[in-house]
């Protein structure tokens, strides 16, 4: 399903990447380190972040695991203990 890049989906993607950035800073990690943990080229991850790309549930789960946090926290910015 191809979802248009607007409205609530655009805001959700922006919030997702903001939350990933927040958790990275909290963990003292860089985007390059995250890319390494995900076994992807850092430029690919940077491009996705820069364009506020929508992320699949599977990719969100992989990022959450690599960051030691929950998918909920990356999507909604909620505390880990919910």
Helices and strands as residue ranges (DSSP letters): H 7-27, H 31-38, H 42-50, H 57-67, H 71-76
